[in-house]
Amino acid sequence: EVQLVESGGGLVQAGGSLRLSCAASGFTFDDYPIGWFRQAPGKEREGVSCISSSDGSTYYVDSVKGRFTISSDNAKNTVYLQMNSLKAEDKAGYYCAAAQHYYSVKLEGPDPARYDVWGQGTQVTVSS
């Protein structure tokens, strides 16, 4: 069974850090992109970052550039999202997803329509 499981969410003060993990099972993710997305109450799901482990290319949306870092550990079949300098507006449910086909993450970024397998999400709350 293809599955993604997120962990690492929690409550943090503004300016603090969290590291989210996305563990994949049932498939090897290093062939296809993995993305992180978030959804705040009353808002649409938005892409945050994505990585193509096959060539190491990454993409960040402007709102998280310089604060978030995506990385992968192929041996553990896990993708991470290190989130630093967290802001109140980062509060959301965070989801990882896997695309089951190749596309250029560098050019196209984390487009939700490109992703086929989704995790259940982990909540990030930032207190000001």
N, C-alpha and C positions, 0 to 999 in steps of 0.2 A: 504494500500500500504506500502510495506517495504521500508524504506528510511533511509539514513544516511546523516547528514548535518554537515560539518566541518565549523569551524570558528576560529578566533584568529590569523590568519596569518598576516604578515605585514613586515615592514622594520625595522631592528634593527642593531645596530652597533655590531661588533665583541666583544664578551665578555658579551653581553647582554642576556636578557631572553624573552621568549614568552611562553604563555600557549595556546595550541590548544585544542579545544573542538570538540567532535563528539557526536551529539545528534541523538538518534535512535527513530524511530517511526514505528508503524505497527508490531512490535515484541518486545519481552522482551529479552534483550541481555544477561541477567545474566546466561543463560543456555549454551551459546556457546562463544568461544573466539572472541575478538575484536582485530584487529591489526592496527598499524600505518605503513604506507609505504611512500616512497618518490621517486620522479623521477626528476632528473635534466635534462636539455636539452641535447639531444644526448646520454643519458645514459638509461640503463634499470631500470625499477622500482625495488626498493630494499626494503626489510622489515627492519623496524627500531625497533619495539617493539610490544609485544602483551600481552594480559591479559586474564585470564580465571576468570571471576568474581565469578564463582561458588565455586572455592577453593582459589582464591586470587593469584594464581601462575602467575608469570610474566617472561618475557624474553626480553633481550636487546642485540642487536648486539654490537660487540666490540667497534665500532666507536663512540657509544653514551653512553656506560656504564659510570656511575658516573656523567654524565651531564644531561641525560634525565630521567624523572620519569613518568611512566604510572600509572593511577589510575582510579577508576570507582566510580560513584555515582549511585547506583541502583535505588534509589528513583527518580532520575531525568532521568534515562535511558541515562546517558551521560558518556563517557569516555574522560579522559583528557590526554594530553601529555605536561608535564612541561619540557621546554627546557632551560637549563642554559648554561652559558659559550659557547654561540653559536660561531661557526667558519664559515669562508667563505665557506668551503666545505659542510656546512649544508644547503646552499641555494638550494631550490628545491620546487616543488609542493608536498604538503603533503596530503595524502589520508588516510581515515580510512575505514576499511572494516570489515564485519562480516562473520564469518564462520557459516554455518547452520548445522554443525555437530560437535560433540565433538572430540578434539584431544589434546594431551599433549603439551601445549605451552612450558612447561619447557624443554622438550626433543627435540621438533622439531622447535620451534621458529616461526617467521612470514613468512611462506612459502606462497607466493601469490596464488599458486595453491589450497590452502586449503580454500580460501575465496570466497564467493559467491555474497555478496552484497557490493557494493562500493559507497562511497560518491563522490561528484563532485570535491573535493580537495580545498585546500587553499594554497596560495603562501607564502613562507617564503624567504625573501631576507636579506642577511647578508652583511653589508658593512664593508670593512676593513679600 
